[in-house]
Amino acid sequence: MQYLALIYAAEGAGPQPGTPEFGSYMQGYQNATKTYEDAGIMLGGNALEDTATATSVRVRGGKTETMDGPFAETKERLGGYYLLDCKDLDHAIEMAALIPTADHGTIELRPIMHIEFPE
């Protein structure tokens, strides 16, 4: 089953670039990624640019509206994701626990919905 592991943390939480702790923090991401690749469950993943670069889009009454920034105002921001193919939710939880941000943020696991469209 495919799961999207959404990586959330408050701005400034966790080790920051330029600090001694940041190198080992990023090494944790490299280790998690290698574990996923070696296990053959990694389908994709990336870090995201800062929320200040976000644009939210919605259509109301046939008119496209855009807003600068993320849709929701929250302390925690979406910083990246992994798309993993795990055998079940327990396996996905085990793999999500390897993501370094789990120590100071939140990893949200969302099953991917597979939709069959008629031809």
C-alpha atoms as a printed R data frame, in Angstrom:
    type eleno elety resid chain resno       x      y       z
1   ATOM     1    CA   MET     A     1   0.000  0.000   0.000
2   ATOM     2    CA   GLN     A     2   1.304  3.451  -0.826
3   ATOM     3    CA   TYR     A     3   1.626  6.096   1.893
4   ATOM     4    CA   LEU     A     4   2.555  9.741   1.653
5   ATOM     5    CA   ALA     A     5   4.676 10.740   4.656
6   ATOM     6    CA   LEU     A     6   4.143 14.487   5.061
7   ATOM     7    CA   ILE     A     7   6.872 16.157   7.135
8   ATOM     8    CA   TYR     A     8   5.689 19.044   9.343
9   ATOM     9    CA   ALA     A     9   7.619 21.201  11.802
10  ATOM    10    CA   ALA     A    10   7.352 24.678  13.264
11  ATOM    11    CA   GLU     A    11   9.545 27.291  11.591
12  ATOM    12    CA   GLY     A    12  12.925 27.265  13.335
13  ATOM    13    CA   ALA     A    13  12.338 23.971  15.161
14  ATOM    14    CA   GLY     A    14  15.126 21.442  15.027
15  ATOM    15    CA   PRO     A    15  18.751 21.939  14.052
16  ATOM    16    CA   GLN     A    16  19.377 24.982  11.869
17  ATOM    17    CA   PRO     A    17  21.792 25.356   8.936
18  ATOM    18    CA   GLY     A    18  25.213 26.490  10.077
19  ATOM    19    CA   THR     A    19  25.019 24.774  13.475
20  ATOM    20    CA   PRO     A    20  27.084 21.725  14.399
21  ATOM    21    CA   GLU     A    21  23.894 19.668  14.879
22  ATOM    22    CA   PHE     A    22  22.639 20.350  11.364
23  ATOM    23    CA   GLY     A    23  25.127 17.987   9.687
24  ATOM    24    CA   SER     A    24  24.042 14.969  11.719
25  ATOM    25    CA   TYR     A    25  20.381 15.983  11.244
26  ATOM    26    CA   MET     A    26  20.794 15.924   7.451
27  ATOM    27    CA   GLN     A    27  22.738 12.670   7.719
28  ATOM    28    CA   GLY     A    28  19.611 11.253   9.366
29  ATOM    29    CA   TYR     A    29  17.655 12.143   6.221
30  ATOM    30    CA   GLN     A    30  20.295 10.495   4.035
31  ATOM    31    CA   ASN     A    31  20.116  7.384   6.235
32  ATOM    32    CA   ALA     A    32  16.308  7.245   6.068
33  ATOM    33    CA   THR     A    33  16.349  7.697   2.289
34  ATOM    34    CA   LYS     A    34  18.949  4.930   1.877
35  ATOM    35    CA   THR     A    35  16.904  2.611   4.109
36  ATOM    36    CA   TYR     A    36  13.812  3.230   1.957
37  ATOM    37    CA   GLU     A    37  15.751  2.737  -1.279
38  ATOM    38    CA   ASP     A    38  17.465 -0.434  -0.031
39  ATOM    39    CA   ALA     A    39  14.089 -1.836   1.068
40  ATOM    40    CA   GLY     A    40  12.607 -1.024  -2.347
41  ATOM    41    CA   ILE     A    41   9.770  1.043  -0.841
42  ATOM    42    CA   MET     A    42  10.853  4.538  -1.938
43  ATOM    43    CA   LEU     A    43   8.668  5.848  -4.756
44  ATOM    44    CA   GLY     A    44   9.625  9.508  -4.417
45  ATOM    45    CA   GLY     A    45  10.290 12.358  -2.055
46  ATOM    46    CA   ASN     A    46  11.649 15.857  -1.811
47  ATOM    47    CA   ALA     A    47  12.181 18.810   0.454
48  ATOM    48    CA   LEU     A    48   9.993 21.815  -0.249
49  ATOM    49    CA   GLU     A    49  10.960 25.471  -0.504
50  ATOM    50    CA   ASP     A    50   9.927 27.724   2.389
51  ATOM    51    CA   THR     A    51   6.235 28.461   2.869
52  ATOM    52    CA   ALA     A    52   6.881 32.064   1.810
53  ATOM    53    CA   THR     A    53   7.252 30.744  -1.751
54  ATOM    54    CA   ALA     A    54   3.863 28.972  -1.727
55  ATOM    55    CA   THR     A    55   0.897 29.987  -3.857
56  ATOM    56    CA   SER     A    56  -2.567 28.671  -3.026
57  ATOM    57    CA   VAL     A    57  -5.063 28.284  -5.891
58  ATOM    58    CA   ARG     A    58  -8.821 27.889  -5.747
59  ATOM    59    CA   VAL     A    59 -11.691 28.354  -8.173
60  ATOM    60    CA   ARG     A    60 -14.864 30.093  -6.989
61  ATOM    61    CA   GLY     A    61 -17.758 30.757  -9.326
62  ATOM    62    CA   GLY     A    62 -15.630 29.814 -12.318
63  ATOM    63    CA   LYS     A    63 -12.959 32.387 -11.393
64  ATOM    64    CA   THR     A    64  -9.421 31.316 -10.480
65  ATOM    65    CA   GLU     A    65  -8.142 32.989  -7.325
66  ATOM    66    CA   THR     A    66  -4.597 32.850  -5.998
67  ATOM    67    CA   MET     A    67  -3.178 33.693  -2.601
68  ATOM    68    CA   ASP     A    68   0.434 34.028  -1.542
69  ATOM    69    CA   GLY     A    69   1.494 31.506   1.035
70  ATOM    70    CA   PRO     A    70   0.079 28.236   2.247
71  ATOM    71    CA   PHE     A    71  -3.661 27.695   2.555
72  ATOM    72    CA   ALA     A    72  -3.724 27.093   6.314
73  ATOM    73    CA   GLU     A    73  -2.254 29.349   8.969
74  ATOM    74    CA   THR     A    74  -0.477 26.990  11.354
75  ATOM    75    CA   LYS     A    75   2.655 26.929  13.470
76  ATOM    76    CA   GLU     A    76   3.868 23.817  11.722
77  ATOM    77    CA   ARG     A    77   4.647 23.949   8.028
78  ATOM    78    CA   LEU     A    78   4.922 21.258   5.400
79  ATOM    79    CA   GLY     A    79   8.633 20.930   4.692
80  ATOM    80    CA   GLY     A    80   8.814 17.831   2.531
81  ATOM    81    CA   TYR     A    81   7.493 14.372   1.853
82  ATOM    82    CA   TYR     A    82   8.304 10.776   1.065
83  ATOM    83    CA   LEU     A    83   6.091  8.534  -1.055
84  ATOM    84    CA   LEU     A    84   6.542  5.008   0.274
85  ATOM    85    CA   ASP     A    85   5.163  1.634  -0.750
86  ATOM    86    CA   CYS     A    86   4.765 -0.203   2.576
87  ATOM    87    CA   LYS     A    87   3.159 -3.560   3.298
88  ATOM    88    CA   ASP     A    88   0.735 -2.036   5.832
89  ATOM    89    CA   LEU     A    89   0.195  0.886   8.224
90  ATOM    90    CA   ASP     A    90   2.433 -0.634  10.899
91  ATOM    91    CA   HIS     A    91   5.290 -0.812   8.406
92  ATOM    92    CA   ALA     A    92   4.617  2.796   7.308
93  ATOM    93    CA   ILE     A    93   4.718  3.951  10.950
94  ATOM    94    CA   GLU     A    94   8.018  2.131  11.475
95  ATOM    95    CA   MET     A    95   9.479  3.832   8.400
96  ATOM    96    CA   ALA     A    96   8.082  7.277   9.314
97  ATOM    97    CA   ALA     A    97   9.827  7.051  12.682
98  ATOM    98    CA   LEU     A    98  13.171  7.115  10.791
99  ATOM    99    CA   ILE     A    99  12.499 10.668   9.538
100 ATOM   100    CA   PRO     A   100  14.572 13.040  11.720
101 ATOM   101    CA   THR     A   101  11.824 15.676  11.952
102 ATOM   102    CA   ALA     A   102   9.712 13.172  13.904
103 ATOM   103    CA   ASP     A   103  11.872 14.165  16.912
104 ATOM   104    CA   HIS     A   104  10.576 17.766  16.972
105 ATOM   105    CA   GLY     A   105   7.721 17.892  14.446
106 ATOM   106    CA   THR     A   106   5.038 15.618  13.054
107 ATOM   107    CA   ILE     A   107   5.023 13.050  10.279
108 ATOM   108    CA   GLU     A   108   1.514 12.651   8.870
109 ATOM   109    CA   LEU     A   109   0.912  9.377   7.040
110 ATOM   110    CA   ARG     A   110  -1.801  9.438   4.402
111 ATOM   111    CA   PRO     A   111  -2.739  6.350   2.374
112 ATOM   112    CA   ILE     A   112  -2.850  6.989  -1.354
113 ATOM   113    CA   MET     A   113  -6.350  6.551  -2.758
114 ATOM   114    CA   HIS     A   114  -6.392  4.644  -6.014
115 ATOM   115    CA   ILE     A   115  -9.231  5.703  -8.263
116 ATOM   116    CA   GLU     A   116 -10.284  3.776 -11.335
117 ATOM   117    CA   PHE     A   117 -11.633  6.078 -14.027
118 ATOM   118    CA   PRO     A   118 -13.964  4.621 -16.640
119 ATOM   119    CA   GLU     A   119 -12.646  4.734 -20.176
